[in-house]
């Protein structure tokens, strides 16, 4: 009888791991949704609703031997997982892969694919009615959102506000200069080094004219606003301490093999780990590759030796719509700034839809 691997969370890392182990172990994937959601496509779906069909890869269509349990973990101990329904999942190996939450619309709020699309279509209608858009947060999400809006509605006035004094600190100056140039070309107004004296009186994603004042005393009038900041690690189910202790960010301590400290059969991947790197889908999928190799070794009676070592420099592919963007990737001589054509080819054109279609061996869809 094959060993049971319980994977808690079916996001980028969890789904990649489930697919990698499906043929060799009894995989139990625990997630409240019925499909892997490529949330990288959320912002384009907001501006182009027909794009929504590219977001979903139903678990039942690519997890051929494994089991999907649509539920949430409420507690984990070394022997298994207790679910919100009261059910219990016993497992030989456990993988924590619950990722993080981010403000809508960058990450959906709903569990049902139909509800995710309904939310984005409803917000799309609100955005259509707004001539002036305020985005709070000039990180990758805020800038991607601004680029997607300008691609569809070049005449909309888009303002991006952030208290930070610099765009993407830690990245190469050449890349950041090109980013500023492209934002200027798109007529995206960037206000750095300033926050808001008080939040907008309206709800995010709802069209209603409002005026706010920055901490520098400037007034901004807009018709809709979006929050593009605030990551929260999804690890509340570990709060009882039956498995491990979390740090202040809600992350769990892992070894270089990505086992949770103190265990050789419990792993963690993605945003929930305390690995010193940015919270990015690409890193979660690299974590999944390491853990897959280690669990496969253990299934074969061997010692797991695959190690994950963070890159010495950050990497990013930041599209500004399907035709623009900037990027920085690792190279033998250090970080390399890549041309816009590379950003478009690898991410901007299809937001990884082709990659996931190939990975999961199935077309996207609801």
C-alpha positions in Angstrom: 0.0 0.0 0.0 1.5 3.4 -1.0 2.3 6.1 1.6 -0.2 8.9 2.1 0.9 12.5 1.5 -1.5 15.1 2.8 -0.9 18.5 1.2 -2.7 21.4 2.9 -3.3 24.0 0.3 -3.8 23.8 -3.5 -2.1 27.0 -4.6 1.0 27.3 -6.7 3.3 25.2 -4.5 0.7 22.7 -3.3 -0.7 22.0 -6.7 2.7 21.6 -8.3 3.7 19.1 -5.5 0.4 17.2 -5.8 1.0 16.7 -9.5 4.6 15.7 -9.0 3.7 13.0 -6.5 0.4 11.8 -7.9 1.8 8.7 -9.7 3.9 7.5 -6.7 2.0 8.2 -3.5 -1.6 8.4 -2.3 -1.9 12.2 -2.4 -4.7 13.9 -0.4 -5.0 17.5 -1.4 -6.9 19.6 1.1 -8.3 22.9 -0.2 -11.7 24.6 -0.1 -11.7 25.3 -3.8 -12.5 22.9 -6.7 -9.7 24.2 -8.9 -6.2 25.5 -8.9 -6.5 29.2 -9.5 -3.8 31.1 -11.4 -4.3 34.3 -9.5 -1.7 36.0 -11.7 -4.6 36.3 -14.2 -7.0 38.0 -11.7 -6.0 41.6 -12.6 -6.4 40.9 -16.4 -9.7 39.3 -15.8 -10.8 42.4 -13.9 -10.1 44.5 -16.9 -11.0 41.8 -19.6 -13.6 39.5 -18.1 -13.3 37.0 -21.0 -9.8 36.2 -19.7 -11.4 34.5 -16.7 -11.6 31.2 -18.4 -7.8 31.0 -18.3 -7.6 31.2 -14.5 -8.9 27.7 -13.4 -7.5 24.2 -13.6 -10.0 21.9 -11.9 -8.2 19.4 -9.5 -10.4 16.5 -10.7 -9.1 16.8 -14.2 -5.4 16.5 -13.5 -5.1 14.8 -10.1 -5.7 11.3 -11.6 -4.9 9.0 -8.6 -5.1 11.4 -5.7 -8.0 12.6 -3.6 -9.2 16.2 -3.2 -11.0 17.1 0.0 -12.8 20.5 -0.2 -12.4 21.6 3.3 -10.1 23.8 5.5 -7.6 22.6 8.1 -8.2 23.8 11.6 -5.4 21.9 13.3 -2.3 19.9 12.4 -0.3 17.5 14.5 2.5 15.1 13.6 0.0 12.4 12.7 -2.4 14.3 10.5 -4.9 17.0 9.9 -8.2 18.0 11.6 -10.7 19.7 9.2 -13.4 22.3 9.8 -16.0 19.7 9.0 -14.7 17.6 12.0 -13.2 15.0 9.7 -9.7 13.7 10.4 -7.0 12.9 7.7 -4.1 10.6 8.8 -1.0 10.8 6.7 2.6 9.5 6.5 3.8 12.8 5.2 2.4 16.3 5.7 3.0 19.4 3.6 2.0 22.8 4.7 1.2 24.8 1.6 -1.5 27.3 2.5 0.2 30.4 1.1 -0.9 33.9 2.0 -3.9 36.2 1.5 -3.8 39.4 -0.4 -6.3 42.2 -1.0 -8.9 41.6 -3.7 -8.8 41.7 -6.7 -5.2 40.4 -6.8 -6.3 37.3 -5.0 -10.0 36.2 -5.1 -12.1 36.1 -2.0 -14.5 33.4 -3.0 -13.9 29.6 -3.0 -16.2 28.7 -5.9 -14.8 29.4 -9.4 -18.2 30.8 -10.5 -18.3 33.1 -7.5 -14.7 34.3 -8.3 -15.7 35.2 -11.8 -18.9 36.8 -10.6 -17.0 39.0 -8.2 -14.5 40.1 -10.9 -17.2 40.8 -13.5 -19.1 42.9 -10.9 -16.0 44.9 -10.1 -15.3 45.2 -13.8 -18.6 47.0 -14.3 -17.7 49.4 -11.4 -14.3 50.1 -13.0 -15.9 50.8 -16.4 -17.9 53.6 -14.8 -14.9 55.2 -13.2 -12.7 57.8 -15.1 -10.2 58.3 -12.2 -8.6 55.4 -10.4 -6.6 55.5 -7.2 -4.3 52.5 -6.4 -2.9 52.3 -2.9 0.4 50.5 -3.1 3.2 50.8 -5.7 4.6 47.2 -5.3 4.3 44.7 -8.1 0.6 44.2 -7.7 -0.3 47.8 -7.8 1.9 48.5 -10.8 0.5 45.4 -12.6 -3.1 46.6 -11.9 -2.2 50.1 -13.2 -0.8 48.6 -16.4 -3.8 46.3 -17.0 -6.2 49.3 -16.6 -4.2 51.4 -19.0 -4.1 48.7 -21.6 -7.9 48.6 -21.8 -8.7 52.2 -21.0 -5.7 54.4 -21.9 -7.7 57.6 -21.2 -8.5 56.7 -17.6 -6.6 58.7 -15.1 -4.6 56.3 -12.9 -2.7 57.4 -9.8 -0.6 55.1 -7.7 0.3 56.1 -4.2 2.8 54.6 -1.8 4.6 55.8 1.4 7.8 54.2 0.2 10.2 56.7 -1.4 11.5 54.3 -4.1 10.0 51.8 -6.5 11.1 48.2 -6.0 14.1 48.8 -3.7 16.7 46.1 -3.9 16.5 45.7 -7.7 18.9 46.9 -10.3 18.9 50.7 -10.9 18.7 50.0 -14.7 15.4 48.1 -14.3 13.9 50.6 -12.0 14.7 53.4 -14.4 13.1 51.5 -17.2 10.0 51.0 -15.0 9.7 54.7 -14.4 10.0 55.4 -18.1 7.3 52.9 -19.0 5.0 54.2 -16.3 5.5 57.7 -17.7 4.8 56.5 -21.2 1.5 55.0 -20.0 0.6 58.3 -18.3 0.4 56.6 -14.9 0.8 59.1 -12.1 3.1 57.9 -9.4 3.1 59.5 -5.9 5.9 58.1 -3.7 6.8 59.1 -0.2 3.2 59.9 0.8 0.4 58.0 2.4 -3.2 59.1 3.1 -4.2 61.2 6.1 -7.4 59.2 6.2 -8.7 56.3 4.1 -11.3 56.8 1.4 -14.9 57.0 2.6 -16.0 54.5 -0.1 -15.3 50.8 -0.2 -12.6 49.5 -2.5 -13.7 48.4 -5.9 -16.9 50.5 -5.9 -17.5 53.4 -8.2 -18.2 56.5 -6.2 -16.4 59.8 -6.4 -14.4 60.8 -3.4 -11.6 63.1 -2.4 -8.7 62.2 -0.1 -5.7 64.1 1.3 -2.2 62.8 1.3 0.2 63.1 4.3 2.0 65.7 2.2 -1.2 67.8 2.0 -2.2 67.1 -1.7 -5.8 66.4 -2.5 -6.7 63.5 -4.8 -10.1 63.1 -6.3 -11.0 59.7 -7.8 -14.0 57.6 -8.8 -12.8 54.2 -7.6 -9.9 52.9 -5.6 -8.1 49.6 -5.0 -5.9 48.3 -2.2 -2.6 46.8 -3.4 -0.8 46.1 -0.2 -1.0 43.9 2.9 0.1 40.2 2.7 -1.1 37.9 5.5 0.2 34.4 5.9 -2.5 31.7 6.1 -1.4 29.8 9.1 -4.1 30.2 11.8 -4.6 26.5 11.8 -1.2 26.2 13.5 -2.1 28.5 16.4 -2.8 25.7 18.8 1.0 24.8 18.7 0.3 21.1 18.3 2.8 20.9 15.4 5.2 23.9 15.6 5.7 27.5 16.7 5.2 30.3 14.2 7.2 33.5 14.0 5.6 37.0 14.3 4.8 36.9 10.6 2.9 33.6 11.0 5.6 31.6 9.2 7.1 28.3 10.3 10.8 27.5 10.7 12.1 25.1 8.0 15.5 23.4 7.3 17.3 23.7 4.0 15.4 20.5 3.0 12.2 22.4 3.7 11.2 20.1 6.6 9.6 21.8 9.5 12.1 21.9 12.3 11.9 18.8 14.5 10.4 16.5 11.9 11.6 14.5 9.0 8.1 13.8 7.6 6.5 17.3 7.8 7.4 19.8 5.1 6.4 23.4 4.3 6.5 25.3 1.0 5.7 28.7 -0.2 4.8 31.8 1.8 4.3 29.9 5.0 8.0 29.2 5.3 10.5 31.4 7.0 12.8 31.3 4.1 14.4 34.7 3.6 13.0 35.7 0.2 10.1 37.5 -1.3 6.7 35.9 -1.3 6.3 34.9 -4.9 4.6 32.1 -6.8 7.8 31.2 -8.6 9.6 30.5 -5.4 6.7 28.3 -4.1 6.9 26.1 -7.2 10.7 25.8 -6.7 10.0 24.7 -3.1 7.6 22.1 -4.5 10.4 20.6 -6.7 12.7 20.2 -3.7 10.1 18.6 -1.5 9.0 16.3 -4.3 12.5 15.0 -4.7 12.9 14.5 -0.9 9.6 12.7 -0.5 10.3 10.5 -3.5 13.6 9.6 -1.9 12.0 8.7 1.4 9.3 6.6 -0.4 12.2 4.7 -2.0 13.9 4.1 1.4 16.6 6.7 0.8 17.8 9.7 2.7 16.3 13.0 1.5 19.2 15.3 0.3 17.6 17.9 -1.9 18.2 21.4 -0.5 16.6 24.7 -1.2 18.9 27.7 -1.3 17.4 31.2 -1.8 18.9 33.2 -4.6 21.4 35.9 -3.5 19.5 38.5 -5.5 15.7 39.0 -6.0 14.1 38.1 -9.3 10.9 39.4 -10.8 8.8 39.5 -14.0 6.5 42.5 -13.7 4.2 42.9 -16.7 2.5 46.3 -17.4 -0.3 44.9 -19.5 0.4 42.3 -22.2 2.9 44.4 -24.1 5.1 46.0 -21.5 6.9 45.4 -18.2 10.3 44.9 -16.6 12.2 42.0 -15.3 15.3 40.9 -13.4 16.4 37.2 -13.5 19.4 35.4 -12.1 22.5 35.0 -14.2 26.0 33.4 -13.7 27.5 36.9 -13.1 24.7 38.2 -10.9 21.2 39.7 -11.4 20.4 40.4 -15.1 17.9 43.0 -16.2 15.9 41.5 -19.1 14.3 43.4 -22.0 10.5 43.9 -22.3 10.3 41.2 -24.9 11.4 38.6 -22.4 8.9 39.8 -19.8 6.1 39.6 -22.5 7.2 36.2 -23.7 7.5 34.5 -20.3 4.7 36.1 -18.5 2.9 39.2 -19.9 1.4 37.7 -23.0 -0.5 34.8 -21.3 0.3 35.2 -17.6 1.6 31.6 -17.4 -1.6 30.0 -18.9 0.5 27.9 -21.3 2.9 26.8 -18.6 0.1 25.5 -16.3 -1.8 23.9 -19.3 1.4 21.9 -19.9 2.1 21.3 -16.3 -1.3 19.9 -15.5 -1.9 18.3 -18.9 -5.3 20.0 -19.2 -6.8 23.2 -20.6 -7.9 25.9 -18.2 -11.6 26.5 -17.6 -14.3 26.4 -15.0 
